[in-house]
Amino acid sequence: MKFRMYLCAAAVAACTGAAQAAVITIPQSALIPSTTLWTTDLGISTGNTLVMTGGSNAANVGAANGRNDDGFSGPINLGFNFTLFGTTYTSFYANNNGNISFGNGIAAYTPTGLQGATQPIISPFFADVDTRNSSSGVMSLQTHSSAAGNEVIITWPNVGYFNAQGSPLNTFQLVIRGDDYVVPSGEGRVGFFWNDMGWEVGSASGGGSGGLCTGVGGIGRSCVPAAVGFGDGISNGYVLEGSTLNGIAGVVQDHRLWINLDSSGVPEVPSGTIPEPGTLLLMSIAGMAFIGNRRKLLRSRNL
């Protein structure tokens, strides 16, 4: 209830029913220029390949090589408490399509706005990652401990996009830290890291040659690029300015973003936020996943 009231006030919107929601925009000014991943800064490897435990189209469940499309891995033990939007978690799901979730895995590959997710979600780059091409890397997991506390690092290294495309590639990384982590100045409890980012949408999400939209992209259009941010699972979200719009890959390339969370696990967004009332009628990711995955499966069979 406290979080719901906070969002309604932030969005300057009436909080009269479940249909109301808020989308808070994280300004691009919060991005920090960077050409390295967090694991590089720490001098450690990106860790072990994530083996898929579930998913949808070509999830490749159980395969040791980790190559898949629309798969997820989990539940994965965090090794610490992590509070997000008022709920404390000890495990998570690592989803191949550029995000992690809590409570269940997500096989959806076309974002409909992170606030539409049916599970709490954190997305460094929610788009249709497809690692079946031998030129693509696969997701990996690393844990790290220091005097400041414990953190988990998930990496999507040089990953391709649907349908099994191996060029161009994207490299990005997510860092999450325990509730008791002593966060140094200039950092946060959650970190997004992006290196070379060559594509932003798969063909099943409307993308054309090179993993880009051939026309105007965005929610409600035939081509929907990647989303970056947080969703609480009940229609409220925090998204980076430019999410799901053409050019998002170029916006985040060679940058990092640290976000702190308050004691309730709500993102503490830097100044310059742009609140938007949730009167926009956005479909849930779950609903889109059913429709989209069915279409995608049919396309795969016809290729």
MOFENZI-V591310 format. One record per helix or strand of 3 or more residues. SS is the DSSP state (A for helix, B for strand). FROM is the first residue (numbers start at 1). LEN is the number of residues. If there is no record, write none. Layout:
BEGIN
ss:SS from:FROM len:LEN
ss:SS from:FROM len:LEN
END
This chain:
BEGIN
ss:A from:2 len:10
ss:B from:22 len:5
ss:A from:28 len:3
ss:A from:38 len:5
ss:B from:71 len:14
ss:B from:87 len:9
ss:B from:99 len:4
ss:A from:114 len:3
ss:B from:120 len:7
ss:B from:139 len:8
ss:B from:149 len:13
ss:B from:165 len:13
ss:B from:190 len:8
ss:A from:203 len:3
ss:A from:209 len:3
ss:B from:227 len:5
ss:B from:237 len:4
ss:A from:248 len:5
ss:B from:255 len:7
ss:B from:274 len:4
ss:A from:285 len:18
END
